Amino acid sequence: SYHFKMSRGLPCFVAFLCCCHGFSAVLEEPPPAFVTESEMTRVRNNVKRADLKLWSSDNTIKLLMNGDNFMARLHEILSTTKKGDFIYLTCWEMNVDVLLKPLAEPSDKNRSAESSLINVLAAAASRGVEIKILYTYGAASWSTAPAQCARVNNACGNGTCILDARHGHYKTGSSHEKIWLVRTGLNLTAFTGSMDVSTARWDTSQHDINDPRWKQQPLDPVRRCPWHGTMYEIVGSVAEDLMKTFVARWNDPVKSGVFTGHVLPHMKLWLQSEEPSFTGYKGNLTVQVVRTFACVAGQGHGRLAPPLYQGFAPHGEFSYAAAWFKTLRMAKDYIYVADQFMWFDEALAAVVEAAEHVNFVIILTNRGLFDINFDSFNKTMPFSSWESAVQYYQYKSVVAAALKRDPSGKLLKKIHMFSLAKEGTDGSEAKDNIYNHEKTLLIDDEIALVGSTGVERAGFTNDAELSLLIHSKEFATEIRKRDWGEFLMLNSSDKALETPQAAFQEWMRQADTEVYRVRHFMPSGDLHFLKIPVAAAMYRFVEPDGRCTDAAHKNQWPNSEDKLQLYGTTVVV
């Protein structure tokens, strides 16, 4: 556990006794960064959030960096399930041939194959474990999801994997949550973060695509580069909040598909805390679950797509956006934000604004560089149009926004954009780029906002998303040291990472050499005027806006002009 915070007025010796005897202190008020009850109600269009706790302080959370650590731990816990246990999953993407625990030696090929997701799930089903999967079904997955779901159903039984189109804009939206829920006996363990079990995701901190374990994984036709992602293992009330979210979505009484599908059979909610033998969770990390559910989904799209979320978020929920804007206005020292696209202008405008009152901002993203590999023809075609469009919107959202706010350029000098490349390469080829897929906001070694939500319009407004807001110096500092340690190829205990300022100097030193992993990145805003409409159409397709625009919802969306509500006070910034 990482965080122990006392409620105001509680004597310190009580905290000492609680720690010595293994009890968790219960906060009377949450940390000031959390979304207040009134703010939460507002971003749900005046509907109180009754399905989840507003926050909880009895949690234990472990950071699992990269696919090797996450998938090995997932393999371990899935393999321990027995009759009467369950495995629930909601995902954006899945490939059942991914090896959760690949072995390097050729003689271990059969043992590696036993660890494939399909084999692990089939073995669990044969033991009598209940398995339920919600696999997002939309424009991005129409060609791949049916075959993957069919294989799971063939191996584990019909009704195990559901193609689920109940999300945001039914054509282009998605359920982007990555949530695993595993019951083992009377214990509930949850996982969430930025990583699906799919192609390209398995990787190590070495990011070596010549690793024989990497080469054993199913290949992706586009993403054939190293991959960085993060997942979090959770025990505590937050795990139960994830469980409630999954069950509520499963039980949404709308057909799972627009043209196909059916209303799913009712799922009973099981919570560890309701067992007679439950004596309390032992963690002490204080966490708030924040989510995105599209308002337009709650309104429906006519006969094809009836209103969604009526039992738990009838007007949608934008609590992730509320947390984003609120925490950025509290920043005083530094801001670190990592995401794959980094192109939602409203979200990044808040980062630019916050840069005025911090020492530095680090933005870690990708250049949009991909290759399509046609193996049978031994040819590679670059995604040049995609790369140009991504960088065009990155430039507008960060560089142009900073220059507009401060034409002198002083503000922009505080904002440093980076991408990742394999050390020793020039990073000009897609295979030499380390694709950053984590979704992380760190502020001042005090606040961490982590999960599935990216800096995208769809993630903030349309897709089903779930993230964790954690106000803890110990937790935020650990993430920074481990995350930056990997990028800077340093042990997390290295003195160069001891303080944010020292670590920032090391970022700059390494990036200036252009031979280490971190590389300075300036997105290009130079797009031919004839290509701008094409880029705009691409952006609208990839990034649907799930906000309602009618008068009844005009105050639902949070923004940087709102008053900053801290518990016990209101501050205008």
Salt bridges, closest charged atoms under 4 A:
GLU29 OE1 - ARG8 NH2 2.82
GLU37 OE2 - LYS48 NZ 3.08
GLU39 OE1 - LYS326 NZ 2.93
ASP51 OD2 - ARG291 NH2 3.14
GLU76 OE1 - ARG73 NH1 2.81
GLU93 OE1 - ARG201 NH2 2.80
GLU93 OE2 - ARG223 NH2 2.84
ASP97 OD2 - ARG151 NH1 2.85
ASP108 OD1 - ARG111 NH1 3.50
ASP164 OD1 - ARG166 NE 2.69
ASP164 OD2 - ARG249 NH2 3.03
GLU177 OE1 - ARG249 NH1 2.76
ASP196 OD2 - LYS178 NZ 2.84
ASP196 OD2 - ARG201 NH2 3.98
ASP203 OD2 - HIS207 ND1 2.83
ASP211 OD2 - ARG213 NH2 2.77
ASP220 OD2 - ARG223 NH2 2.68
GLU233 OE2 - ARG73 NH2 2.85
GLU317 OE1 - ARG44 NH1 2.69
GLU317 OE2 - ARG49 NH1 2.99
GLU317 OE1 - ARG291 NH2 2.94
ASP339 OD1 - LYS439 NZ 3.10
GLU346 OE1 - ARG547 NH1 2.91
GLU356 OE2 - ARG405 NE 2.81
ASP375 OD2 - ARG224 NH2 3.00
GLU387 OE2 - ARG367 NH2 3.81
GLU423 OE2 - LYS422 NZ 3.12
GLU423 OE1 - ARG517 NE 2.80
ASP432 OD1 - LYS431 NZ 3.29
GLU438 OE2 - HIS228 NE2 3.04
ASP445 OD1 - ARG480 NE 2.77
GLU465 OE1 - HIS176 ND1 3.04
GLU474 OE1 - HIS3 ND1 3.93
GLU478 OE2 - ARG482 NH1 3.39
ASP483 OD1 - HIS228 NE2 3.25
GLU486 OE2 - HIS207 NE2 2.60
GLU486 OE2 - HIS228 ND1 2.91
GLU498 OE1 - LYS481 NZ 3.53
GLU506 OE2 - ARG509 NH2 2.81
ASP512 OD1 - HIS520 NE2 2.68
ASP545 OD2 - ARG547 NH2 2.79
ASP550 OD1 - HIS553 ND1 2.83
ASP562 OD2 - ARG42 NH1 3.25
